[in-house]
């Protein structure tokens, strides 16, 4: 009972919202989790200046997600805005 009261007080003082869309009371909602998907893919196509000056082809570039939608909020939230609770998501 005391733990539940402590959790309720913490949620009141330090509200949590989805790192992807801002939905209240969840750190990452189901919709944003599904949107991230965890699909890893090569992403150097269309990227500016990935060639090297010495004529050697660029190293392949891989990304966990396309930088759009939920990822466009989750990544900078973790990287730049102190959302340490997203570390397990972006790792």
HELIX and SHEET records of a PDB file:
HELIX    1   1 UNK A    2  UNK A   13  1                                  12    
HELIX    2   2 UNK A   30  UNK A   36  1                                   7    
HELIX    3   3 UNK A   70  UNK A   80  1                                  11    
HELIX    4   4 UNK A   84  UNK A   86  5                                   3    
HELIX    5   5 UNK A   87  UNK A   90  1                                   4    
SHEET    1   A 2 UNK A  41  UNK A  42  0                                        
SHEET    2   A 2 UNK A  62  UNK A  63 -1                                        
END                                                                             
